[in-house]
Amino acid sequence: MQDLNDYQTFAEKTLGASFKNTELLITAFTHRSYVNEHRKSVREHNERLEFLGDAVLELVVTQYLYAKFKQPEGVLTNWRSALVRTESISAAAHRLDFEPLLRLSRGEKRGTERARAQILANCYEAVIGALYLDQGYDAAKQFIEKSLLSTFQEILASGSWLDAKSQLQEFVQSEDGFTPIYKVLSEEGPDHDKIFTVGVFVDGKLKGQGTGPSKQVGQQKAAEEALASYKK
């Protein structure tokens, strides 16, 4: 069971900040499911802070890439996508040991690894939002630089920034003269934890499909599967 001191200690040791309003930080770690289980004592979850933090994160990453690199817009966009995607920011939250401070319902605590990664990613963005409101833009920027941008060279070296959709479109148009078309094949789960299955079609034929917590993730995974089939 977390208490106020846990969050204050986390702010000072991990975020390097002494929060004026620790309730903001507590809210950043509060999942919607926890509010549903504690309606009498807890009223606010972290989705509004996540919305704010997402915008701050994208601005900081965009400024960093623009200032540091001279590559064309398309490459910078792919690099930014790799940095702010769920896998990258949930990994950052995991490294910083966010999990013990998460306020989740009993059901969410038993959730899948994929669901937990999404929750951690959302929490990371919410913490940025809380930092921005309580400490200002520079504090939020410093946190992002230290916890996420410091991993950029690893992402670059791994090649994980490459956009499968762009690769597939370029390949298919040059080989077959068609443009890949993406369609949602199914949607499952509640609104806060939806799973999308997306198919990619070339000349009306299904070439790959992928599943993810958003249509965009599903499209990327479908493109990856299609590319792999073309390379066989």
Secondary structure, DSSP 4 states (H G I P E B T S, - for coil): ---HHHHHHHIIIII----S-HHHHHHHTB-HHHHHH-TTT----SHHHHHHHHHHHHHHHHHHHHHH----HHHHHHHHHHHHSHHHHHHHHHHTT-GGG-B--HHHHT--HHHHHHHHHHHHHHHHHHHHHHH-HHHHHHHHHHHTGGGHHHHHHHTTT--HHHHHHHHHHHHTS---EEEEEEEES-GGG-EEEEEEEETTEEEEEEEESSHHHHHHHHHHHHHHHHH-
